[in-house]
Amino acid sequence: MNAIPTIDLRTWHAGGPEAAALATQIDVALQRAGFLLVTGHGVDAGLRAEVRAAARRFFALPDDVKRRYAVRIGGRGWLAPGVEANALVEGPLSDGEEAPPDLKESFAAGPDTPTGDATVDAVWFPPNVWPDEVPELRDVVTRYTAAMRRVSDDLLELCAEALGLPSDTLRGKATKPTWTFNINRYPPLTEVGEPAEGQYRIGPHTDFGTVTVLDREPGAGGLQVFVTAADDPEGPGVWQDAPYDPDALTVNIGDLLAHWTGLRWSSGRHRVLPPQAAHPDEELMSLVFFYELDHDAVVEPLAPPVGRRGGLEPVVCAPFIRERLDAISVG
């Protein structure tokens, strides 16, 4: 079985024996690599192109203009090059040592659903920051993230069903979820120069939430995924180039969802290679939707035999995510 299979959401929506077979395939894949390719998602290619076009106009602005919208990790606005180092995060599959900053810049947005609690809202639901110089960015991002929310909710239901649980087991904890949408620009080698030792466009890491839904561009300095053997999902693995399909979204699960499964499923470890000398002009852009749950949702790990490990403690979504966000901030 392919470590990173292609899953058609239309098959799942149709139900029946084929949908049941799909659930088994998902369970195996999320143990080995924590990644899927997803088709039948209904997100128009034209909308994805609109987001990229608007984002390119923003990233092309002079740095002194973009600095008006600068934020730190977890904020909403421009994340300048050098503020994030994903390989700093420690975990069961992380490198566990410091790394140079990632070779990228980003623009981040989040949900406009404040709770009314000023303390909570300041951290998880602050106002979005929209650049005056690219007014169309707000509209296309709003439309795109609405589509991503729909796809992510489908994926939460599908994940529950893949483990033989009611479809709303997780979806019911995402009524006003926290999420972050990052537009990542990976500059070419001609712009950033020779990478430092151990420096990546994004260093080896796992994501933090439930599902990450990625629309990406293929390239020599592109996405790689850490994959283990089908008969030993907890054993040694290898880095592989992620498969690409222009019609598919790339989906991986994060630490929160892996914790919920009692570590039955693997939080998909991945990295984005540095710009390659043989392709010095390669510039890539990824649209990354990080989905979580309600900020106060309590996640209770599944016990064996569904969960792989017993004795894991329940966690609350917001502090679980916050601890990891703080760990990747540089400076």
C-alpha positions as CSV (number, residue, x, y, z in Angstrom):
1,M,0.0,0.0,0.0
2,N,1.3,3.5,-0.9
3,A,2.6,5.3,2.2
4,I,0.9,8.5,0.9
5,P,-2.2,7.4,-0.9
6,T,-4.7,9.6,-2.8
7,I,-8.1,9.8,-1.2
8,D,-11.1,11.0,-3.1
9,L,-13.6,12.7,-0.8
10,R,-16.4,12.0,-3.2
11,T,-15.9,8.3,-2.5
12,W,-16.3,9.0,1.2
13,H,-19.4,11.1,0.7
14,A,-21.0,8.4,-1.4
15,G,-20.7,5.8,1.4
16,G,-20.9,2.1,0.9
17,P,-18.1,-0.6,0.7
18,E,-15.7,1.7,-1.2
19,A,-15.9,4.3,1.6
20,A,-15.2,1.6,4.2
21,A,-12.1,0.5,2.3
22,L,-11.0,4.1,2.1
23,A,-11.2,4.3,5.9
24,T,-8.8,1.3,6.3
25,Q,-6.4,2.8,3.8
26,I,-6.4,6.1,5.7
27,D,-5.7,4.4,9.0
28,V,-2.6,2.6,7.6
29,A,-1.3,5.7,5.9
30,L,-1.6,7.9,8.9
31,Q,0.4,5.4,10.9
32,R,3.2,5.3,8.5
33,A,3.7,8.9,7.4
34,G,0.8,11.0,8.6
35,F,0.2,12.3,5.1
36,L,-2.5,12.0,2.4
37,L,-3.2,13.5,-1.0
38,V,-6.9,14.5,-1.2
39,T,-8.9,15.0,-4.3
40,G,-12.7,15.6,-4.7
41,H,-12.3,18.5,-2.3
42,G,-14.3,21.0,-4.4
43,V,-11.8,23.9,-4.0
44,D,-11.5,25.6,-7.4
45,A,-8.1,25.9,-9.0
46,G,-8.9,29.5,-10.0
47,L,-9.4,30.5,-6.4
48,R,-6.0,29.0,-5.5
49,A,-4.5,31.0,-8.3
50,E,-6.1,34.2,-7.2
51,V,-4.6,33.8,-3.7
52,R,-1.2,33.3,-5.1
53,A,-1.5,36.3,-7.5
54,A,-2.5,38.6,-4.7
55,A,0.2,37.3,-2.3
56,R,2.9,37.8,-4.9
57,R,1.9,41.4,-5.2
58,F,2.2,41.7,-1.5
59,F,5.6,40.0,-1.2
60,A,6.9,42.1,-4.1
61,L,6.4,45.3,-2.0
62,P,9.6,46.9,-0.5
63,D,10.6,45.6,2.9
64,D,10.0,48.9,4.6
65,V,6.3,48.8,3.4
66,K,5.9,45.2,4.5
67,R,7.3,46.0,7.9
68,R,4.2,48.1,8.6
69,Y,2.4,44.7,8.9
70,A,5.1,42.7,10.6
71,V,4.2,40.3,13.4
72,R,5.8,37.5,15.4
73,I,5.0,33.8,15.3
74,G,1.3,33.3,16.1
75,G,0.4,36.9,15.0
76,R,-1.5,38.0,11.9
77,G,0.3,39.8,9.2
78,W,3.8,39.6,7.7
79,L,6.4,37.2,9.2
80,A,9.7,38.4,7.9
81,P,12.6,36.1,6.9
82,G,14.5,35.0,10.0
83,V,11.7,35.0,12.6
84,E,11.0,31.2,12.5
85,A,13.0,28.0,12.9
86,N,10.7,25.0,12.9
87,A,13.5,22.5,13.6
88,L,13.8,24.1,17.1
89,V,10.7,22.3,18.2
90,E,11.4,19.2,20.4
91,G,9.3,16.1,20.2
92,P,9.4,12.4,19.7
93,L,10.6,12.7,16.1
94,S,12.3,16.1,16.1
95,D,16.0,16.7,15.7
96,G,16.1,18.1,19.2
97,E,18.8,20.7,18.5
98,E,18.9,24.3,17.4
99,A,18.8,25.1,13.7
100,P,19.2,28.2,11.6
101,P,16.1,30.2,10.7
102,D,13.9,29.0,7.9
103,L,14.5,30.5,4.5
104,K,11.0,31.9,3.9
105,E,8.7,34.8,4.5
106,S,5.0,34.4,5.2
107,F,1.7,36.3,5.4
108,A,-0.7,35.0,8.1
109,A,-4.4,35.3,8.8
110,G,-6.9,33.7,11.2
111,P,-10.5,33.4,12.2
112,D,-12.7,36.4,12.8
113,T,-14.8,34.8,15.6
114,P,-13.9,36.4,18.9
115,T,-15.2,34.9,22.1
116,G,-15.8,38.1,24.0
117,D,-13.2,37.2,26.5
118,A,-10.5,39.8,26.0
119,T,-7.7,37.6,27.3
120,V,-8.6,34.8,25.0
121,D,-9.3,37.0,22.0
122,A,-6.0,38.9,22.3
123,V,-4.1,35.6,21.8
124,W,-6.3,33.5,19.6
125,F,-8.7,35.9,17.8
126,P,-7.0,39.2,17.2
127,P,-8.0,41.3,14.3
128,N,-6.5,40.4,10.9
129,V,-4.1,42.8,9.3
130,W,-4.8,43.5,5.6
131,P,-2.3,45.5,3.5
132,D,-3.7,48.7,2.0
133,E,-1.4,48.3,-1.0
134,V,-3.0,45.0,-2.0
135,P,-6.7,45.4,-1.1
136,E,-7.8,42.3,-3.0
137,L,-5.9,40.1,-0.6
138,R,-8.6,40.3,2.0
139,D,-11.4,39.0,-0.3
140,V,-9.5,36.1,-1.8
141,V,-8.1,34.9,1.5
142,T,-11.6,35.1,3.1
143,R,-13.0,33.0,0.4
144,Y,-10.1,30.6,0.4
145,T,-10.1,30.0,4.1
146,A,-13.9,29.4,4.1
147,A,-13.2,26.6,1.6
148,M,-10.4,25.3,3.8
149,R,-12.6,25.2,6.8
150,R,-15.2,23.1,5.0
151,V,-12.5,20.7,3.8
152,S,-10.9,20.5,7.2
153,D,-14.3,19.7,8.9
154,D,-14.8,16.9,6.4
155,L,-11.3,15.5,7.2
156,L,-12.1,15.5,11.0
157,E,-15.2,13.5,10.3
158,L,-13.3,11.1,8.0
159,C,-10.6,10.6,10.6
160,A,-13.1,9.7,13.2
161,E,-14.8,7.2,10.9
162,A,-11.4,5.7,10.0
163,L,-11.1,4.6,13.6
164,G,-14.6,3.3,13.8
165,L,-15.9,6.3,15.9
166,P,-19.0,8.5,15.3
167,S,-18.2,11.1,12.7
168,D,-18.8,14.1,15.0
169,T,-16.3,12.9,17.7
170,L,-13.8,15.6,16.7
171,R,-15.9,17.8,14.5
172,G,-18.1,18.5,17.6
173,K,-15.0,20.1,19.2
174,A,-14.6,22.6,16.3
175,T,-17.6,24.9,16.6
176,K,-15.4,28.1,16.8
177,P,-12.0,26.6,16.2
178,T,-8.6,28.3,16.2
179,W,-6.8,28.1,12.9
180,T,-4.0,29.9,11.0
181,F,-3.6,30.4,7.3
182,N,-0.1,31.0,6.2
183,I,1.0,32.0,2.7
184,N,4.6,30.9,2.6
185,R,7.0,32.3,0.0
186,Y,10.2,30.4,-0.5
187,P,12.7,32.8,-2.2
188,P,15.2,31.7,-4.9
189,L,18.8,31.0,-4.3
190,T,19.7,34.1,-6.2
191,E,17.9,36.1,-3.5
192,V,18.9,34.3,-0.2
193,G,22.4,33.1,-1.2
194,E,24.0,29.8,-0.1
195,P,22.1,28.2,2.8
196,A,23.9,27.7,6.0
197,E,24.7,24.2,7.2
198,G,21.4,22.5,8.3
199,Q,19.3,25.4,6.9
200,Y,16.1,24.6,5.1
201,R,13.2,26.5,3.6
202,I,11.4,24.9,6.5
203,G,13.4,22.7,8.9
204,P,12.3,19.1,9.9
205,H,9.2,19.3,12.1
206,T,5.7,18.2,12.8
207,D,2.7,20.5,12.8
208,F,0.8,21.2,16.0
209,G,-3.0,21.0,15.4
210,T,-5.4,18.5,13.9
211,V,-5.1,18.6,10.1
212,T,-3.0,20.8,7.9
213,V,-4.3,21.3,4.4
214,L,-1.7,22.4,1.9
215,D,-1.8,23.6,-1.7
216,R,1.7,23.6,-2.9
217,E,3.9,24.1,-6.0
218,P,6.4,21.3,-6.9
219,G,10.1,22.1,-7.1
220,A,13.6,20.8,-6.6
221,G,13.6,22.5,-3.2
222,G,10.2,21.2,-2.3
223,L,8.4,19.1,0.3
224,Q,9.9,15.9,1.8
225,V,8.1,13.5,4.1
226,F,9.4,11.0,6.7
227,V,8.0,7.6,6.0
228,T,8.2,4.4,8.1
229,A,7.8,0.7,7.0
230,A,4.2,-0.6,6.7
231,D,5.0,-3.5,9.1
232,D,6.8,-1.3,11.6
233,P,5.2,2.2,11.8
234,E,7.2,3.0,15.0
235,G,10.5,1.9,13.5
236,P,13.2,3.7,11.5
237,G,12.1,5.6,8.4
238,V,13.5,7.5,5.4
239,W,12.9,10.9,3.8
240,Q,11.0,10.8,0.6
241,D,9.9,13.5,-1.9
242,A,6.2,14.1,-1.3
243,P,4.1,13.0,-4.3
244,Y,2.4,15.8,-6.2
245,D,-0.9,16.0,-8.1
246,P,-1.9,19.5,-9.2
247,D,-5.6,18.6,-8.6
248,A,-4.9,17.3,-5.1
249,L,-4.5,19.0,-1.7
250,T,-1.7,17.6,0.5
251,V,-3.0,16.8,4.0
252,N,-1.0,15.9,7.1
253,I,-2.0,15.4,10.7
254,G,-0.5,17.3,13.6
255,D,0.5,16.7,17.1
256,L,-3.0,17.3,18.6
257,L,-4.6,14.7,16.4
258,A,-1.8,12.2,17.0
259,H,-2.3,12.7,20.7
260,W,-6.0,12.1,20.4
261,T,-5.3,8.8,18.7
262,G,-3.1,7.6,21.6
263,L,-0.2,8.0,19.1
264,R,-1.7,5.3,16.9
265,W,-1.3,7.8,14.0
266,S,2.0,9.7,13.3
267,S,2.1,13.4,13.3
268,G,3.5,13.8,9.8
269,R,7.2,14.8,10.0
270,H,8.2,16.8,7.0
271,R,10.6,19.5,5.7
272,V,11.0,21.8,2.8
273,L,14.4,21.5,1.2
274,P,16.6,24.6,0.7
275,P,16.9,26.2,-2.7
276,Q,19.0,24.0,-4.9
277,A,22.1,25.1,-6.8
278,A,20.9,23.5,-10.0
279,H,17.7,25.6,-9.9
280,P,19.0,29.0,-8.6
281,D,15.9,30.9,-9.8
282,E,13.3,28.6,-8.3
283,E,10.7,30.5,-6.2
284,L,7.8,28.5,-4.7
285,M,4.7,29.5,-2.8
286,S,2.6,27.3,-0.5
287,L,-0.9,28.0,0.9
288,V,-1.0,26.3,4.3
289,F,-4.2,26.0,6.4
290,F,-3.4,24.8,10.0
291,Y,-6.6,23.6,11.6
292,E,-7.1,23.1,15.3
293,L,-10.2,22.8,17.6
294,D,-12.1,25.2,19.9
295,H,-9.5,27.0,22.1
296,D,-10.9,25.4,25.2
297,A,-11.5,21.9,23.7
298,V,-10.3,19.0,25.9
299,V,-8.7,16.2,23.9
300,E,-8.8,12.9,25.7
301,P,-6.4,10.3,24.1
302,L,-8.0,7.1,22.8
303,A,-7.1,4.1,25.0
304,P,-5.8,0.8,23.6
305,P,-6.6,-1.2,21.6
306,V,-7.5,1.8,19.3
307,G,-4.8,4.0,20.8
308,R,-1.3,2.7,20.7
309,R,-0.2,3.9,24.1
310,G,-2.1,4.1,27.3
311,G,-1.6,6.5,30.2
312,L,-1.5,9.7,28.0
313,E,-3.0,12.7,29.8
314,P,-5.9,14.8,28.4
315,V,-4.8,18.2,27.0
316,V,-6.5,21.5,26.3
317,C,-6.2,22.8,22.7
318,A,-5.0,26.4,23.3
319,P,-2.1,25.8,25.7
320,F,-1.0,22.7,23.8
321,I,-0.7,24.8,20.6
322,R,0.8,27.8,22.3
323,E,3.7,25.9,23.8
324,R,4.7,24.7,20.4
325,L,4.3,28.1,18.7
326,D,6.6,29.7,21.3
327,A,9.2,27.0,20.7
328,I,9.7,27.9,17.0
329,S,10.1,31.7,17.5
330,V,13.5,33.0,16.9
331,G,14.7,35.8,19.3
